[in-house]
Amino acid sequence: MTKLIIILLSSILVNNFVLSKFLGICSFLGVSKKTDTAFGMGLAVTFVMTLASIAAYLVYNFILEPFNIEYLYTIAFILVIAALVQFVEMVIQKTSPSLYKALGIYLPLITTNCAVLAVVVINMNESYNLIESIVSGIGAALSYFLGIMLLAGIRQRIDNNASMPKALQGFPISLITAGLMAMAFLGFQGLL
């Protein structure tokens, strides 16, 4: 049980995927203008990362290893992630057309989100069992969710600030904010 808590806290705070490892930055910066779209994106990535951790574990341990074709893990994991993203896209389009429209191109880009591929590769390299892989996937997803929600909240407040110098408005202040958040998350390095 202690190992699972360490894996979870390490994934969320110490090794935060967006603020410490700089994975998934494209959608992190692209969809964090408003908190409602960031919330939807965070939920979609959480769902995909968790299911990808389970599916990749099963594919690796019950298909790739028995047939001695472990070297195909990258291709197999990308196929698993692409199928999951397609499923999530169809569900969001059917259940919430406004969220589907707000996420735009970033939703299919979860397929190429390196954070999703990184979590399944880390699970494989760390030789996590199924439960540890699920906890690692949830922790990585929550780290993405935490990062994108924090940035979206800050960006909304900054965009409402009329005294912001014109040269810093928009993307430049977003990059500065993300950098400051990354430095703040360095404070968690000694936690575990």
Salt bridges, closest charged atoms under 4 A:
GLU132 OE2 - LYS3 NZ 3.22
